[in-house]
Amino acid sequence: MGIAGRVVHRCRLAIALLALAGHAGTVLAQLAPGEDAAATLAWADANKTSDHRDFLETLTRLGSDAPRLTEKQLAHLRYLEAWQVAYAGDYETAAPLLEAVVGSSPDKVLRFRATATLINILGIAHRYQEAFSRLSELTDMLPGVTDPQARLQGLGEAAQMLATAGQYDLAADYAERMIQNTPAGDSACKGTYIKLHALYLGKRIDGSDASYAQGIANCEAADENLIANSLRADVAETAIHDKRPRDAIEILEKRYPAVLNDSYPRLISQVESLLAQAYWDTGNADMAGKYASAAVKSAPGGDSSEPLAAALRTLYLIARDHGDFQAAMQWLERYMQADKGYLDDVSARALAYQMVKQQLASSRMEADALDRQNQILHLQREVDRRSMETSRLYIVLLLTVLATIGLWLVRTKRSQLRFMRMARRDSLTGICNRQHFVERAQQALLASQKSGKPSCLVLFDLDHFKLVNDTYGHSEGDWVLLRVVAECRDHLFQEDVFGRLGGEEFAILLPGTDETTGTKRAEMIRAAIATPPSGGPSSAHVTASFGVACTLRHGVDLDRLLVAADDALYGGKSAGRDRVVVAVESADTGKAPPPAVTMEPEPPFGLARP
């Protein structure tokens, strides 16, 4: 951004903060004598949503005293100013302000937090490919982030962005990690909201679920009323869908002044749109029109959101019911444009996620290929260098033949060991080959047994893979195997052991994982493999059948686990393929095993605006 652009953005920021401070009835003032600027910044950061008006007043005081702040404190202030501009709905101004913090802040944690907020802004501004690319950078940074609040923010942004792409189960998993990482004594309100909303969008639960009431109570106890009201919006929407509009009105009307007080345009528009729908369903056209018009005005500029489309539809129905067909046609046209924009936006989010995912997979495969080439070149140079050294040694050390032979044998043995290490990897996919998988899996099983934790072995085999080779050729089949491995890696942890047993058969050992969690993770991998590829060098679509065996049922002997998982896998193939089957009886009990537990494949996730 040029100098003129930075001046314009800074002026727009100053005007916005002055207007908000004036609205709150505060007077510009500097920090009080002896007031700790760092502590004041920390308070403002922690209370920016729960006590928003005091946050604005504090931000104004800090801005008036900016010349006295240290470089680190000034960077923190600039981050909070950018956050407030985004909160007020001016995403065009907020994005470059956040990018400036990312590029110039001396604080690594603050740069991480600014990146997380920037991802949120890019998503809201419909710049999805940039948002998901930044999200990939953020998740790579997460393991090195030790600050609890920054880590929670990063997990939260990852969960929300995955939810916008329709990846509701992954979003809920990230939100659960957010809840588990909440420091003792702090509220898990935000993580709870993100998890419940992701499950709500994925149609796993609805607003009548008891967890919503508990979540609202927890958020109110933590003074997170903005988030509590966001949860109530899901509850009210469920009531409308269940033909209980009066319940929705009762839920939202009493909270409407608080929603306006929080000054968050997106929630205001959603609540007003829901009230308009509820009043229309009760036959109160006047109140429906009042709230629908308010929802249209409060919707963020250029936002083709679901609440905006719903409000425009309500206005169309009211005009049509009153016989004002000219106004009805105008509202209908605007509704159709907003609805189409919203649906196009949903598709754009899903497409951007898949494109970035494919780009990352391709980059990873290219990096692995380059790494193998570099290893070969390094070995070739080693061979050449050793040949020269050997020639010189023969000339110089003719009288010490025995010593020369001994040295050569030692060096040769080292080279053999180096080649043996390279031989542990599958040449095509780069994961463990069968022998190395067995070695690592046995070690992991012994470690889990010593720690008293269960483990799960997952075997899976690609369905009709021979047909892929026969139809598309073996090179296409190799790309399919690479894609399957890439999909699996997205769902594996660092301690998991992943190997190719041969052909199209793979095995995964999940240390420290019980049968329920292991089955769920196997189902997520199955769904990822079954998703048709979008883009990339291969268009072949495959599915896989899975067998799961847990040490709690079958013991820690790897051979017994392999036999049990293999029996379950082929039980799944016999039952129709593309499914997860859990081995429920040990293979050597001498009894006929009962029917295996089968995880039926879930239907494709629906796409819905978060």
Secondary structure, 3 states (H helix, E strand, C coil): CCHHHHHHHHHHHHHHHHHHHHHCCCCCCCCCCCCCHHHHHHHHHHCCCCCHHHHHHHHHHHHHCHHHCCHHHHHHHHHHHHHHHHHCCCHHHHHHHHHHHHHHCCCHHHHHHHHHHHHHHHHHCCCHHHHHHHHHHHHHHHHHCCCHHHHHHHHHHHHHHHHHCCCHHHHHHHHHHHHHCCCCCCCCHHHHHHHHHHHHHCCCCCCCCHHHHHHHHHHHHCCCHHHHHHHHHHHHHHHHHCCCHHHHHHHHHCCHHHHHHHCCHHHHHHHHHHHHHHHHHHCCHHHHHHHHHHHHHHCCCCCCCHHHHHHHHHHHHHHHHCCCHHHHHHHHHHHHHHHHHHHHHHHHHHHHHHHHHHHHHHHHHHHHHHHHHHHHHHHHHHHHHHHHHHHHHHHHCHHHHHHHHHHHHHHHHHHHHHHHHHCCECCCCCCECHHHHHHHHHHHHHHHHHHCCCEEEEEEEECCHHHHHHHHCHHHHHHHHHHHHHHHHCCCCCCCEEEEEECCEEEEEEECCCHHHHHHHHHHHHHHHHCCCCCCCCCCCCCEEEEEEEHHHHCCCHHHHHHHHHHHHHHHHHCCCCCEEECCCCCCCCCCCCCCEEECCCCCCCCCCC
